[in-house]
Amino acid sequence: MLIDMLYRHWVTIFAILIFCIKLWPRKRFRNTETNYFWLTVLSCLFLVVEDSLEVVCSTDPALRFFRILLSVIGYTMRSTAALGLLLVVVPRNKRRFIYWIPSLITLASTSSAFFTDISFGYDENYAFYRGPLGYIPFVVPVVYLLLILWIVFKNFSEKSSLEKYIPPICAVFCLSSSFLDALYGGVRLNEAIMFCSICFYLVLFSNDNRRDTLTGLLNRQALYDDFKFYNKSIKAVISLDMNGLKDLNDSEGHQAGDKALTKIGECMLKVTDSNTMAYRIGGDEFLILYLHSNEDEVSSDEKKIIEGVTGAGYSISTGYAIRGRDEDIDGVIKRSDDIMYKSKADYYRSMGTDQRVSHYQVKNEE
């Protein structure tokens, strides 16, 4: 049996081993997402063991009960493996129990084989045949993969490189494997899911290298990269700078300052979309780039951020600029910075902090 398992699942076993080695030291990588990767990996491992044991049971009619049990486990784990990939790409605030329901339907429908052949059964020669509900274990992974495609196209944030095509290519690869598995049998779907898991992981890891770990916003390196990629497409800029961060750190500690910066990041993320990119470029310095020049929308976003930050008990200075014809990006940012620094100087003047006023006045004059 061991030799047969290695022969039939050698590629899948290799992928599982490599992925486990990669996942284990990074147990805190995206935390929840890592758990869902483990869900997929363990499901595929169960599939390898299940398939090998099912082959043994298929040779002896006396083992009919165990063959059915193994088939039920295998079909359910196949759906669960696809579910793990889906939950990786679903935004955290939208993960619901409803995503588990198709897998539970798979479990319920295949479990009927203990009492009826409506899902699957065995003829007088102990040969397998599929019943009317026998394609549910194949339809469910397809549903999950279609959801992955839809969510990726709607929410995938890395649009500045060819990496944006990796998740949909993986989903299509798994879809084709699922159809082939349903029509001709075999074990190729297990391999497809494992390789897609590794690809998804690499994409998320690459994406995290462009992210500020505290706020979840894009970082300075991402800004430099996007300046090059979107140089001609950037039409507007908002410059933002928190007021009073040093005083907050000195009086309440850096944890309180981090909480304030995180809140600012949350307010900025609420106004971002496929044409808007938000960055933390320094300690309390932020920037938003727009790939359109709708001034009403830019102004509205600025007000929403100010209201959100103020409502949380903090203060922020902002300024925005719409790119003029033939104006370079540095000029746009300088104009938005000038307005932001004037706002900051006014804030510290109102607070009676002359030293801060002169500092931002100098920055403004520069």
C-alpha positions as CSV (number, residue, x, y, z in Angstrom):
1,M,0.0,0.0,0.0
2,L,2.8,2.4,0.8
3,I,4.5,1.9,-2.5
4,D,1.1,2.4,-4.3
5,M,0.5,5.6,-2.3
6,L,3.9,7.0,-3.3
7,Y,3.4,6.0,-6.9
8,R,0.0,7.5,-7.3
9,H,0.6,10.7,-5.1
10,W,4.3,11.3,-5.4
11,V,3.9,14.9,-6.8
12,T,1.2,15.7,-4.2
13,I,3.2,14.4,-1.3
14,F,6.2,16.4,-2.5
15,A,4.1,19.6,-2.6
16,I,2.6,18.9,0.8
17,L,6.1,18.4,2.3
18,I,7.6,21.6,0.8
19,F,4.6,23.7,1.8
20,C,4.6,22.4,5.4
21,I,8.3,23.3,5.6
22,K,7.4,26.8,4.4
23,L,4.3,27.2,6.6
24,W,5.7,25.9,9.9
25,P,8.2,28.6,10.8
26,R,5.7,31.3,9.8
27,K,2.9,30.4,12.1
28,R,2.1,34.1,12.5
29,F,2.1,35.0,8.8
30,R,-1.3,36.6,8.3
31,N,-2.5,34.4,11.3
32,T,-6.0,33.5,10.1
33,E,-4.9,33.0,6.5
34,T,-2.2,30.6,7.6
35,N,-4.8,28.5,9.4
36,Y,-6.8,28.3,6.2
37,F,-3.7,27.2,4.3
38,W,-3.2,24.5,6.9
39,L,-6.9,23.5,6.3
40,T,-6.1,22.9,2.6
41,V,-2.8,21.1,3.3
42,L,-4.3,18.7,5.8
43,S,-7.3,18.1,3.5
44,C,-5.0,17.1,0.7
45,L,-3.0,14.9,3.1
46,F,-6.2,13.1,4.1
47,L,-7.0,12.7,0.4
48,V,-3.7,11.0,-0.2
49,V,-4.2,8.5,2.7
50,E,-7.9,8.1,1.8
51,D,-7.2,7.2,-1.8
52,S,-4.6,4.6,-0.9
53,L,-6.8,2.9,1.7
54,E,-9.8,3.0,-0.7
55,V,-7.8,1.1,-3.3
56,V,-7.1,-1.6,-0.7
57,C,-10.8,-1.7,0.3
58,S,-11.9,-2.0,-3.3
59,T,-10.3,-5.4,-3.6
60,D,-12.5,-7.0,-0.9
61,P,-16.3,-6.8,-0.7
62,A,-16.2,-7.5,3.0
63,L,-14.7,-4.1,3.4
64,R,-17.6,-2.3,1.8
65,F,-18.5,-0.2,4.8
66,F,-15.0,1.1,5.1
67,R,-14.8,1.8,1.4
68,I,-18.0,3.9,1.7
69,L,-16.6,5.7,4.8
70,L,-13.3,6.5,3.0
71,S,-15.1,7.7,-0.1
72,V,-17.3,10.0,2.1
73,I,-14.2,11.4,3.8
74,G,-12.4,11.8,0.4
75,Y,-15.2,13.7,-1.2
76,T,-15.7,16.0,1.8
77,M,-12.0,16.7,2.1
78,R,-11.9,17.6,-1.6
79,S,-14.5,20.3,-1.0
80,T,-12.8,21.4,2.2
81,A,-9.4,21.8,0.4
82,A,-11.0,24.2,-2.1
83,L,-12.8,25.9,0.8
84,G,-9.5,26.6,2.5
85,L,-8.2,28.5,-0.6
86,L,-11.5,30.4,-0.8
87,L,-11.2,31.6,2.8
88,V,-7.7,32.8,2.1
89,V,-8.9,35.3,-0.5
90,V,-12.2,36.3,1.2
91,P,-11.7,39.7,3.0
92,R,-11.5,39.1,6.8
93,N,-14.6,41.2,7.6
94,K,-16.7,39.1,5.1
95,R,-15.9,35.6,6.2
96,R,-19.1,33.9,7.2
97,F,-20.3,30.4,8.1
98,I,-22.3,30.4,4.9
99,Y,-19.1,29.5,3.0
100,W,-18.9,26.2,4.9
101,I,-22.4,25.1,3.8
102,P,-21.5,23.6,0.4
103,S,-18.9,21.4,2.1
104,L,-21.6,20.3,4.6
105,I,-23.9,19.6,1.7
106,T,-21.1,17.4,0.2
107,L,-20.8,15.5,3.5
108,A,-24.6,15.0,3.8
109,S,-25.1,13.9,0.2
110,T,-22.2,11.4,0.1
111,S,-23.1,10.0,3.6
112,S,-26.4,8.8,2.0
113,A,-24.3,6.0,0.4
114,F,-24.6,4.1,3.7
115,F,-28.3,3.7,3.1
116,T,-29.0,4.4,-0.6
117,D,-27.2,4.6,-3.9
118,I,-28.6,8.1,-4.7
119,S,-25.0,9.5,-4.5
120,F,-22.9,6.5,-5.3
121,G,-22.9,2.7,-4.9
122,Y,-21.5,-0.6,-6.0
123,D,-23.0,-3.2,-8.3
124,E,-23.1,-7.0,-8.0
125,N,-19.4,-7.2,-9.1
126,Y,-18.4,-4.6,-6.4
127,A,-17.7,-2.0,-9.2
128,F,-18.3,1.6,-8.4
129,Y,-21.1,3.6,-10.0
130,R,-22.3,7.2,-9.6
131,G,-25.9,8.1,-8.7
132,P,-28.0,11.2,-9.4
133,L,-26.3,13.2,-6.6
134,G,-22.9,11.8,-7.4
135,Y,-21.6,14.9,-9.0
136,I,-22.2,17.2,-6.0
137,P,-18.6,16.5,-4.7
138,F,-17.3,17.8,-8.0
139,V,-19.7,20.7,-8.3
140,V,-18.9,22.1,-4.9
141,P,-15.2,22.6,-5.6
142,V,-16.2,24.3,-8.9
143,V,-18.5,26.6,-7.0
144,Y,-15.7,27.5,-4.6
145,L,-13.2,28.1,-7.4
146,L,-15.7,30.3,-9.2
147,L,-16.1,32.3,-6.0
148,I,-12.3,32.6,-5.8
149,L,-12.2,34.0,-9.3
150,W,-15.0,36.6,-8.6
151,I,-13.5,37.7,-5.2
152,V,-10.0,38.0,-6.7
153,F,-11.1,40.2,-9.6
154,K,-13.2,42.3,-7.2
155,N,-10.7,42.7,-4.3
156,F,-7.2,41.7,-5.3
157,S,-5.1,44.7,-4.4
158,E,-1.8,44.1,-6.3
159,K,-2.6,45.6,-9.7
160,S,0.9,46.9,-10.5
161,S,2.4,43.7,-11.8
162,L,1.7,40.5,-13.6
163,E,1.2,38.8,-10.2
164,K,-2.4,39.9,-10.3
165,Y,-3.0,37.1,-12.8
166,I,-1.7,34.3,-10.6
167,P,-4.8,33.7,-8.5
168,P,-7.2,33.5,-11.5
169,I,-4.8,31.3,-13.4
170,C,-4.6,29.0,-10.4
171,A,-8.4,28.9,-10.1
172,V,-8.8,28.1,-13.8
173,F,-6.2,25.3,-13.4
174,C,-8.1,23.8,-10.5
175,L,-11.4,24.1,-12.4
176,S,-10.0,22.2,-15.4
177,S,-8.6,19.6,-13.1
178,S,-11.9,19.2,-11.3
179,F,-13.7,18.6,-14.6
180,L,-11.1,16.1,-15.8
181,D,-11.3,14.3,-12.5
182,A,-15.1,14.1,-12.7
183,L,-15.0,12.8,-16.3
184,Y,-12.0,10.5,-16.3
185,G,-11.1,9.9,-12.6
186,G,-7.5,10.1,-11.3
187,V,-5.8,12.2,-8.7
188,R,-4.8,15.4,-10.5
189,L,-7.2,17.7,-8.6
190,N,-5.1,17.0,-5.4
191,E,-2.0,18.1,-7.2
192,A,-3.7,21.2,-8.7
193,I,-5.0,22.3,-5.3
194,M,-1.6,21.9,-3.6
195,F,0.3,23.8,-6.3
196,C,-2.3,26.6,-6.3
197,S,-2.0,26.8,-2.5
198,I,1.7,27.4,-2.8
199,C,1.2,30.0,-5.5
200,F,-1.4,31.8,-3.4
201,Y,0.9,31.8,-0.5
202,L,3.8,33.3,-2.5
203,V,1.5,36.0,-3.9
204,L,0.3,37.0,-0.4
205,F,3.8,36.9,1.0
206,S,4.9,39.2,-1.9
207,N,2.0,41.4,-1.2
208,D,2.9,41.7,2.5
209,N,6.4,42.9,1.6
210,R,4.7,46.0,0.2
211,R,2.6,46.5,3.3
212,D,3.1,48.5,6.4
213,T,2.7,46.0,9.2
214,L,1.0,48.4,11.6
215,T,-1.6,50.1,9.5
216,G,-2.1,47.6,6.6
217,L,-1.4,50.5,4.2
218,L,1.1,50.2,1.4
219,N,4.6,51.2,2.5
220,R,7.3,53.5,1.1
221,Q,8.9,50.9,-1.1
222,A,5.5,50.2,-2.7
223,L,5.1,54.0,-3.3
224,Y,8.4,54.1,-5.2
225,D,7.4,51.1,-7.2
226,D,4.0,52.6,-8.0
227,F,5.5,55.9,-8.9
228,K,7.3,54.1,-11.8
229,F,4.4,52.0,-12.8
230,Y,1.6,54.6,-12.5
231,N,3.6,57.7,-13.3
232,K,1.4,58.9,-16.2
233,S,-1.8,57.6,-14.7
234,I,-1.7,59.5,-11.3
235,K,-4.2,62.4,-11.5
236,A,-4.5,63.5,-7.9
237,V,-2.8,63.3,-4.5
238,I,-3.8,63.7,-0.8
239,S,-1.1,64.4,1.7
240,L,-1.8,63.6,5.3
241,D,0.1,64.0,8.6
242,M,-1.0,63.2,12.1
243,N,-1.0,66.0,14.6
244,G,0.4,65.5,18.1
245,L,1.9,62.0,17.7
246,K,5.0,62.9,19.6
247,D,3.0,64.4,22.5
248,L,0.8,61.3,22.5
249,N,3.8,59.0,22.6
250,D,5.4,61.0,25.4
251,S,2.3,61.2,27.5
252,E,0.6,57.8,27.0
253,G,3.3,55.7,25.5
254,H,4.1,54.3,22.0
255,Q,1.3,51.8,22.2
256,A,-1.2,54.7,22.3
257,G,0.6,56.3,19.3
258,D,0.4,53.0,17.4
259,K,-3.3,52.8,18.1
260,A,-3.8,56.3,16.6
261,L,-1.8,55.5,13.5
262,T,-3.8,52.3,13.1
263,K,-7.0,54.2,13.3
264,I,-5.8,56.6,10.6
265,G,-4.9,53.7,8.4
266,E,-8.5,52.3,8.9
267,C,-10.0,55.6,7.9
268,M,-7.8,55.8,4.8
269,L,-8.6,52.2,3.7
270,K,-12.3,52.9,3.8
271,V,-12.0,55.4,0.9
272,T,-9.7,53.3,-1.3
273,D,-10.8,51.3,-4.3
274,S,-9.3,50.0,-7.5
275,N,-8.4,53.5,-8.6
276,T,-7.0,54.7,-5.2
277,M,-3.9,53.6,-3.3
278,A,-3.1,54.6,0.3
279,Y,0.4,54.6,1.8
280,R,2.2,55.2,5.1
281,I,5.4,56.7,4.0
282,G,6.9,57.7,7.4
283,G,6.2,57.7,11.1
284,D,3.1,59.9,11.0
285,E,3.1,60.7,7.2
286,F,0.6,59.3,4.8
287,L,-0.2,59.7,1.1
288,I,-3.1,58.7,-1.2
289,L,-2.7,58.5,-5.0
290,Y,-5.7,58.7,-7.3
291,L,-5.8,57.3,-10.8
292,H,-8.5,59.7,-11.7
293,S,-9.0,63.5,-11.4
294,N,-12.6,63.7,-10.0
295,E,-12.0,66.6,-7.5
296,D,-15.4,66.2,-5.9
297,E,-14.5,62.6,-5.0
298,V,-11.0,63.5,-3.8
299,S,-12.4,66.3,-1.6
300,S,-15.1,64.0,-0.3
301,D,-12.6,61.4,0.6
302,E,-10.4,64.0,2.4
303,K,-13.4,65.1,4.5
304,K,-14.4,61.5,5.3
305,I,-10.9,60.7,6.6
306,I,-10.8,63.9,8.7
307,E,-14.2,63.1,10.2
308,G,-13.2,59.5,11.0
309,V,-9.9,60.5,12.6
310,T,-11.5,63.4,14.6
311,G,-14.4,61.2,15.7
312,A,-11.8,58.7,17.1
313,G,-10.3,61.5,19.2
314,Y,-7.2,62.3,17.1
315,S,-6.2,65.1,14.8
316,I,-4.8,65.1,11.3
317,S,-3.7,67.7,8.8
318,T,-4.4,67.2,5.1
319,G,-4.0,68.7,1.7
320,Y,-4.8,67.6,-1.8
321,A,-3.9,68.6,-5.3
322,I,-5.2,67.7,-8.8
323,R,-2.5,67.1,-11.4
324,G,-2.3,69.8,-14.1
325,R,-1.6,69.1,-17.7
326,D,2.1,68.2,-18.3
327,E,2.8,68.5,-14.5
328,D,5.2,65.9,-13.1
329,I,4.2,63.9,-10.0
330,D,6.7,65.6,-7.8
331,G,5.0,68.9,-8.5
332,V,1.6,67.5,-7.6
333,I,2.9,66.1,-4.3
334,K,4.7,69.4,-3.4
335,R,1.4,71.3,-3.9
336,S,-0.6,68.9,-1.7
337,D,2.2,68.9,0.9
338,D,2.2,72.7,0.9
339,I,-1.5,72.8,1.7
340,M,-1.1,70.1,4.4
341,Y,1.8,71.9,6.0
342,K,-0.2,75.1,6.1
343,S,-3.0,73.2,7.8
344,K,-0.5,71.7,10.3
345,A,1.0,75.1,11.1
346,D,-2.5,76.5,11.7
347,Y,-3.2,73.6,14.0
348,Y,-0.1,74.1,16.2
349,R,-0.6,77.9,16.1
350,S,-4.1,77.3,17.6
351,M,-2.5,75.0,20.2
352,G,0.0,77.8,21.1
353,T,3.0,75.7,20.1
354,D,5.2,78.3,18.5
355,Q,8.1,76.0,17.9
356,R,5.9,73.6,15.9
357,V,4.5,76.5,13.9
358,S,7.9,77.8,12.8
359,H,9.0,74.3,11.8
360,Y,6.0,73.7,9.5
361,Q,6.2,77.2,8.2
362,V,9.8,76.5,7.1
363,K,8.7,73.2,5.5
364,N,6.0,75.2,3.7
365,E,8.5,77.8,2.4
366,E,10.8,75.1,1.2
